[in-house]
Amino acid sequence: MKTDVLKKILLIIFFLLICADLCFAITLLTEQEALDRLLPHAYGTEITTQKITASQKQLDMIKKELGGRLVYEIRDRAAKELNQQKEFIFYFAKDQNGTIGIALILDEPGKWGPIKFIIYLGPKGEIHSTAVMKYSETRGRPVASGSFLRQFSGKTLNDPLNLDQDIQGISGATISSHAACFTMKKAMVLYKILVLDQK
């Protein structure tokens, strides 16, 4: 009898934890809103989408640049799946003179769930701007703040992108801060290896 009651209590607690996690999943921007906000939309600008599948050689190069993995921290099954990702979607903004900007939308595991970032790069691969589209963090909302994200503007692969070195982290949201740094570098590495190096 006591065992049945205990099982029911544990089941209720498990259900509440799942619901609590889902309650903190907040969408800040849809894909279209994010693209409209970050990519240039001047007269004559065309936005095209290209899905690029990385070869094993390219994946090895990308992982080498990122410390041996495609995610900051492998904490769960979702992170393991992201670490095996091979296809990446690039959004190219072009005018009559060629590419003027590129955006990538990338998911990065946080402490409590994925954080979805959009990163807008200049044609040479430098970070122009970025935004958080969705997050599941209970304490990570400040990672979506403009004051935090503006620190990445102008950064290139020559910058360390390390907390307390060239990026000021958010107190109480250390994992989210690290995830943001990792994702910014990942976006630049993906663009360099999958696009720039192929020209």
RONUZA-731160 format. One record per residue (C-alpha): residue in one letter; chain; z, x, y. Coordinates in steps of 0.25 Angstrom, whole numbers, plus 5000, padded with zeros to 4 digits. Layout:
REM residues N
pt residuo: A	cadena: A	Z: Z	X: X	Y: Y
...
REM end
This chain:
REM residues 199
pt residuo: M	cadena: A	Z: 5000	X: 5000	Y: 5000
pt residuo: K	cadena: A	Z: 5004	X: 5011	Y: 5010
pt residuo: T	cadena: A	Z: 4991	X: 5019	Y: 5006
pt residuo: D	cadena: A	Z: 4983	X: 5007	Y: 5010
pt residuo: V	cadena: A	Z: 4990	X: 5005	Y: 5023
pt residuo: L	cadena: A	Z: 4988	X: 5020	Y: 5026
pt residuo: K	cadena: A	Z: 4973	X: 5019	Y: 5023
pt residuo: K	cadena: A	Z: 4971	X: 5007	Y: 5032
pt residuo: I	cadena: A	Z: 4979	X: 5015	Y: 5043
pt residuo: L	cadena: A	Z: 4970	X: 5027	Y: 5041
pt residuo: L	cadena: A	Z: 4958	X: 5019	Y: 5041
pt residuo: I	cadena: A	Z: 4962	X: 5012	Y: 5054
pt residuo: I	cadena: A	Z: 4965	X: 5025	Y: 5061
pt residuo: F	cadena: A	Z: 4951	X: 5031	Y: 5056
pt residuo: F	cadena: A	Z: 4944	X: 5019	Y: 5062
pt residuo: L	cadena: A	Z: 4952	X: 5020	Y: 5075
pt residuo: L	cadena: A	Z: 4948	X: 5035	Y: 5076
pt residuo: I	cadena: A	Z: 4933	X: 5032	Y: 5074
pt residuo: C	cadena: A	Z: 4934	X: 5021	Y: 5084
pt residuo: A	cadena: A	Z: 4941	X: 5030	Y: 5094
pt residuo: D	cadena: A	Z: 4930	X: 5040	Y: 5093
pt residuo: L	cadena: A	Z: 4919	X: 5030	Y: 5095
pt residuo: C	cadena: A	Z: 4926	X: 5024	Y: 5107
pt residuo: F	cadena: A	Z: 4925	X: 5038	Y: 5114
pt residuo: A	cadena: A	Z: 4910	X: 5039	Y: 5111
pt residuo: I	cadena: A	Z: 4905	X: 5037	Y: 5125
pt residuo: T	cadena: A	Z: 4890	X: 5037	Y: 5129
pt residuo: L	cadena: A	Z: 4888	X: 5042	Y: 5144
pt residuo: L	cadena: A	Z: 4873	X: 5043	Y: 5144
pt residuo: T	cadena: A	Z: 4862	X: 5037	Y: 5135
pt residuo: E	cadena: A	Z: 4851	X: 5047	Y: 5131
pt residuo: Q	cadena: A	Z: 4842	X: 5041	Y: 5142
pt residuo: E	cadena: A	Z: 4852	X: 5041	Y: 5153
pt residuo: A	cadena: A	Z: 4855	X: 5056	Y: 5149
pt residuo: L	cadena: A	Z: 4841	X: 5059	Y: 5150
pt residuo: D	cadena: A	Z: 4839	X: 5052	Y: 5163
pt residuo: R	cadena: A	Z: 4851	X: 5059	Y: 5169
pt residuo: L	cadena: A	Z: 4848	X: 5073	Y: 5165
pt residuo: L	cadena: A	Z: 4833	X: 5075	Y: 5164
pt residuo: P	cadena: A	Z: 4824	X: 5075	Y: 5177
pt residuo: H	cadena: A	Z: 4816	X: 5062	Y: 5179
pt residuo: A	cadena: A	Z: 4807	X: 5066	Y: 5191
pt residuo: Y	cadena: A	Z: 4794	X: 5060	Y: 5193
pt residuo: G	cadena: A	Z: 4784	X: 5066	Y: 5182
pt residuo: T	cadena: A	Z: 4796	X: 5071	Y: 5173
pt residuo: E	cadena: A	Z: 4794	X: 5067	Y: 5158
pt residuo: I	cadena: A	Z: 4805	X: 5067	Y: 5148
pt residuo: T	cadena: A	Z: 4800	X: 5070	Y: 5134
pt residuo: T	cadena: A	Z: 4808	X: 5071	Y: 5121
pt residuo: Q	cadena: A	Z: 4806	X: 5082	Y: 5110
pt residuo: K	cadena: A	Z: 4814	X: 5083	Y: 5097
pt residuo: I	cadena: A	Z: 4814	X: 5097	Y: 5092
pt residuo: T	cadena: A	Z: 4818	X: 5101	Y: 5078
pt residuo: A	cadena: A	Z: 4824	X: 5114	Y: 5077
pt residuo: S	cadena: A	Z: 4820	X: 5124	Y: 5066
pt residuo: Q	cadena: A	Z: 4830	X: 5130	Y: 5057
pt residuo: K	cadena: A	Z: 4828	X: 5143	Y: 5065
pt residuo: Q	cadena: A	Z: 4829	X: 5136	Y: 5078
pt residuo: L	cadena: A	Z: 4842	X: 5130	Y: 5073
pt residuo: D	cadena: A	Z: 4848	X: 5143	Y: 5069
pt residuo: M	cadena: A	Z: 4844	X: 5149	Y: 5083
pt residuo: I	cadena: A	Z: 4851	X: 5137	Y: 5090
pt residuo: K	cadena: A	Z: 4864	X: 5138	Y: 5081
pt residuo: K	cadena: A	Z: 4864	X: 5153	Y: 5084
pt residuo: E	cadena: A	Z: 4864	X: 5151	Y: 5099
pt residuo: L	cadena: A	Z: 4875	X: 5140	Y: 5097
pt residuo: G	cadena: A	Z: 4885	X: 5148	Y: 5089
pt residuo: G	cadena: A	Z: 4879	X: 5143	Y: 5075
pt residuo: R	cadena: A	Z: 4880	X: 5128	Y: 5077
pt residuo: L	cadena: A	Z: 4873	X: 5116	Y: 5084
pt residuo: V	cadena: A	Z: 4886	X: 5110	Y: 5088
pt residuo: Y	cadena: A	Z: 4899	X: 5116	Y: 5095
pt residuo: E	cadena: A	Z: 4908	X: 5111	Y: 5084
pt residuo: I	cadena: A	Z: 4906	X: 5105	Y: 5070
pt residuo: R	cadena: A	Z: 4917	X: 5095	Y: 5069
pt residuo: D	cadena: A	Z: 4911	X: 5084	Y: 5061
pt residuo: R	cadena: A	Z: 4899	X: 5079	Y: 5053
pt residuo: A	cadena: A	Z: 4891	X: 5075	Y: 5066
pt residuo: A	cadena: A	Z: 4893	X: 5089	Y: 5071
pt residuo: K	cadena: A	Z: 4888	X: 5095	Y: 5058
pt residuo: E	cadena: A	Z: 4875	X: 5086	Y: 5060
pt residuo: L	cadena: A	Z: 4873	X: 5091	Y: 5074
pt residuo: N	cadena: A	Z: 4874	X: 5105	Y: 5069
pt residuo: Q	cadena: A	Z: 4862	X: 5102	Y: 5060
pt residuo: Q	cadena: A	Z: 4854	X: 5096	Y: 5071
pt residuo: K	cadena: A	Z: 4839	X: 5101	Y: 5071
pt residuo: E	cadena: A	Z: 4832	X: 5091	Y: 5080
pt residuo: F	cadena: A	Z: 4835	X: 5091	Y: 5095
pt residuo: I	cadena: A	Z: 4829	X: 5082	Y: 5106
pt residuo: F	cadena: A	Z: 4824	X: 5088	Y: 5119
pt residuo: Y	cadena: A	Z: 4821	X: 5080	Y: 5131
pt residuo: F	cadena: A	Z: 4811	X: 5087	Y: 5140
pt residuo: A	cadena: A	Z: 4809	X: 5083	Y: 5155
pt residuo: K	cadena: A	Z: 4795	X: 5088	Y: 5159
pt residuo: D	cadena: A	Z: 4787	X: 5087	Y: 5172
pt residuo: Q	cadena: A	Z: 4773	X: 5092	Y: 5175
pt residuo: N	cadena: A	Z: 4778	X: 5107	Y: 5175
pt residuo: G	cadena: A	Z: 4785	X: 5106	Y: 5162
pt residuo: T	cadena: A	Z: 4799	X: 5104	Y: 5156
pt residuo: I	cadena: A	Z: 4809	X: 5103	Y: 5167
pt residuo: G	cadena: A	Z: 4821	X: 5099	Y: 5158
pt residuo: I	cadena: A	Z: 4826	X: 5097	Y: 5144
pt residuo: A	cadena: A	Z: 4837	X: 5088	Y: 5139
pt residuo: L	cadena: A	Z: 4844	X: 5088	Y: 5126
pt residuo: I	cadena: A	Z: 4854	X: 5078	Y: 5120
pt residuo: L	cadena: A	Z: 4864	X: 5084	Y: 5111
pt residuo: D	cadena: A	Z: 4876	X: 5079	Y: 5103
pt residuo: E	cadena: A	Z: 4888	X: 5089	Y: 5102
pt residuo: P	cadena: A	Z: 4901	X: 5086	Y: 5094
pt residuo: G	cadena: A	Z: 4913	X: 5084	Y: 5102
pt residuo: K	cadena: A	Z: 4927	X: 5083	Y: 5097
pt residuo: W	cadena: A	Z: 4927	X: 5068	Y: 5095
pt residuo: G	cadena: A	Z: 4912	X: 5066	Y: 5094
pt residuo: P	cadena: A	Z: 4898	X: 5070	Y: 5099
pt residuo: I	cadena: A	Z: 4895	X: 5073	Y: 5113
pt residuo: K	cadena: A	Z: 4881	X: 5070	Y: 5117
pt residuo: F	cadena: A	Z: 4875	X: 5079	Y: 5128
pt residuo: I	cadena: A	Z: 4862	X: 5079	Y: 5136
pt residuo: I	cadena: A	Z: 4858	X: 5093	Y: 5141
pt residuo: Y	cadena: A	Z: 4847	X: 5094	Y: 5152
pt residuo: L	cadena: A	Z: 4841	X: 5108	Y: 5152
pt residuo: G	cadena: A	Z: 4832	X: 5115	Y: 5161
pt residuo: P	cadena: A	Z: 4818	X: 5120	Y: 5156
pt residuo: K	cadena: A	Z: 4824	X: 5134	Y: 5154
pt residuo: G	cadena: A	Z: 4836	X: 5128	Y: 5146
pt residuo: E	cadena: A	Z: 4847	X: 5128	Y: 5156
pt residuo: I	cadena: A	Z: 4856	X: 5117	Y: 5157
pt residuo: H	cadena: A	Z: 4853	X: 5107	Y: 5168
pt residuo: S	cadena: A	Z: 4863	X: 5096	Y: 5166
pt residuo: T	cadena: A	Z: 4870	X: 5089	Y: 5155
pt residuo: A	cadena: A	Z: 4877	X: 5076	Y: 5151
pt residuo: V	cadena: A	Z: 4886	X: 5070	Y: 5140
pt residuo: M	cadena: A	Z: 4879	X: 5057	Y: 5135
pt residuo: K	cadena: A	Z: 4890	X: 5053	Y: 5125
pt residuo: Y	cadena: A	Z: 4903	X: 5059	Y: 5120
pt residuo: S	cadena: A	Z: 4914	X: 5055	Y: 5110
pt residuo: E	cadena: A	Z: 4925	X: 5063	Y: 5115
pt residuo: T	cadena: A	Z: 4939	X: 5057	Y: 5118
pt residuo: R	cadena: A	Z: 4942	X: 5068	Y: 5128
pt residuo: G	cadena: A	Z: 4928	X: 5074	Y: 5131
pt residuo: R	cadena: A	Z: 4923	X: 5065	Y: 5142
pt residuo: P	cadena: A	Z: 4924	X: 5076	Y: 5152
pt residuo: V	cadena: A	Z: 4913	X: 5084	Y: 5145
pt residuo: A	cadena: A	Z: 4903	X: 5073	Y: 5151
pt residuo: S	cadena: A	Z: 4908	X: 5076	Y: 5165
pt residuo: G	cadena: A	Z: 4898	X: 5081	Y: 5175
pt residuo: S	cadena: A	Z: 4908	X: 5092	Y: 5179
pt residuo: F	cadena: A	Z: 4908	X: 5098	Y: 5165
pt residuo: L	cadena: A	Z: 4894	X: 5096	Y: 5162
pt residuo: R	cadena: A	Z: 4889	X: 5102	Y: 5175
pt residuo: Q	cadena: A	Z: 4894	X: 5116	Y: 5170
pt residuo: F	cadena: A	Z: 4882	X: 5117	Y: 5161
pt residuo: S	cadena: A	Z: 4872	X: 5115	Y: 5171
pt residuo: G	cadena: A	Z: 4864	X: 5128	Y: 5173
pt residuo: K	cadena: A	Z: 4869	X: 5134	Y: 5160
pt residuo: T	cadena: A	Z: 4859	X: 5142	Y: 5151
pt residuo: L	cadena: A	Z: 4860	X: 5149	Y: 5138
pt residuo: N	cadena: A	Z: 4865	X: 5161	Y: 5145
pt residuo: D	cadena: A	Z: 4878	X: 5154	Y: 5149
pt residuo: P	cadena: A	Z: 4890	X: 5154	Y: 5139
pt residuo: L	cadena: A	Z: 4893	X: 5139	Y: 5140
pt residuo: N	cadena: A	Z: 4907	X: 5141	Y: 5135
pt residuo: L	cadena: A	Z: 4919	X: 5134	Y: 5140
pt residuo: D	cadena: A	Z: 4928	X: 5141	Y: 5150
pt residuo: Q	cadena: A	Z: 4917	X: 5151	Y: 5152
pt residuo: D	cadena: A	Z: 4906	X: 5144	Y: 5159
pt residuo: I	cadena: A	Z: 4910	X: 5130	Y: 5156
pt residuo: Q	cadena: A	Z: 4923	X: 5124	Y: 5159
pt residuo: G	cadena: A	Z: 4928	X: 5115	Y: 5148
pt residuo: I	cadena: A	Z: 4935	X: 5102	Y: 5148
pt residuo: S	cadena: A	Z: 4950	X: 5102	Y: 5145
pt residuo: G	cadena: A	Z: 4953	X: 5093	Y: 5133
pt residuo: A	cadena: A	Z: 4938	X: 5092	Y: 5129
pt residuo: T	cadena: A	Z: 4936	X: 5106	Y: 5124
pt residuo: I	cadena: A	Z: 4927	X: 5103	Y: 5112
pt residuo: S	cadena: A	Z: 4918	X: 5094	Y: 5121
pt residuo: S	cadena: A	Z: 4917	X: 5105	Y: 5131
pt residuo: H	cadena: A	Z: 4913	X: 5115	Y: 5121
pt residuo: A	cadena: A	Z: 4903	X: 5105	Y: 5115
pt residuo: A	cadena: A	Z: 4897	X: 5103	Y: 5129
pt residuo: C	cadena: A	Z: 4895	X: 5118	Y: 5130
pt residuo: F	cadena: A	Z: 4889	X: 5119	Y: 5116
pt residuo: T	cadena: A	Z: 4879	X: 5108	Y: 5119
pt residuo: M	cadena: A	Z: 4874	X: 5114	Y: 5132
pt residuo: K	cadena: A	Z: 4871	X: 5127	Y: 5125
pt residuo: K	cadena: A	Z: 4865	X: 5120	Y: 5113
pt residuo: A	cadena: A	Z: 4855	X: 5112	Y: 5122
pt residuo: M	cadena: A	Z: 4851	X: 5125	Y: 5128
pt residuo: V	cadena: A	Z: 4849	X: 5132	Y: 5115
pt residuo: L	cadena: A	Z: 4841	X: 5121	Y: 5109
pt residuo: Y	cadena: A	Z: 4832	X: 5120	Y: 5121
pt residuo: K	cadena: A	Z: 4830	X: 5136	Y: 5120
pt residuo: I	cadena: A	Z: 4827	X: 5137	Y: 5105
pt residuo: L	cadena: A	Z: 4820	X: 5124	Y: 5103
pt residuo: V	cadena: A	Z: 4812	X: 5123	Y: 5116
pt residuo: L	cadena: A	Z: 4811	X: 5135	Y: 5125
pt residuo: D	cadena: A	Z: 4810	X: 5145	Y: 5113
pt residuo: Q	cadena: A	Z: 4798	X: 5137	Y: 5108
pt residuo: K	cadena: A	Z: 4790	X: 5139	Y: 5120
REM end
